[in-house]
Structure formats: C-alpha cells, structure tokens
Amino acid sequence: MRKLIERKTRSRDVVENLLSKLGLNDEQAAEVAEVSIEFVQKIRAQLNKKKKLD
C-alpha cells in the first residue's frame, strides 16, 4: 500500500511539472507520465484552483 501511495505522489509531481513548467496539454502529459487523461485533468483542475487563490 505504501508503494502505491508513493507512486501516485511521484506521478502527481511529474504531471504538475509537465503542465506548469513545460506547458504540455492533458493528452501529452498523460502519455509522458504514463497515467490516465482523467488523472491529468484532475491535477490541472487543482492547479487552476490553486492559481486562482494565489
């Protein structure tokens, strides 16, 4: 269980960097990070929400 949580955390960090630093679209980020597009969309929504609060 711990390894699964660590993997998800790493995947989240990778996706955040792909979106914010490299400006990839959802499909590109999902392919590079080897995660689902839905996962990337969730991360993007959270980043956009955080950005609005800042």
N, C-alpha and C positions, 0 to 999 in steps of 0.2 A: 504494500500500500504506500509506503514511504517513497519508493522509487517512482511510482505513478505520479504522486504529487510533485516530486522534484522534476519529472519530465514535463509536466504541464506548466510548471513555473518557468522552466527554461524555454519552452515553446512560446509562452506568453511574452517573455523578454525578447525573444528573437522577432516575433511578429510586431511588437511595438517598435523595435528598431527599423524593421523593414518598412513600416508605414511612415514613421515620423522622420527618420533620417534619410531614407532612400526614396521615399515617395512612391513606393510601389502601389499598384491597385490591389484590391482584395484577392483576385484570382492569382496574380503573380506572387503575392506574399504567401498565399496558401500553398502554392506549388513549391516555392523555395523552402518553406518551413515544414513541409510535409504534414500539414494539418488541413482540416476542412475549411471551406469557404465560410461556413457558418461561424466557426471559431474566430476567424479573422474579422468577420463583420461584428461580432460581439466585442472584440478588443477595440476595433475602430470606434464603435459607439461609445465605449467607456472613455477613450482618449478624447473624443469630441466633447463629451460631457465635462470632463476634467478641464479641457481647454476653455470652455465657456465660464467655468467657475473662477479661472485664473484671471 
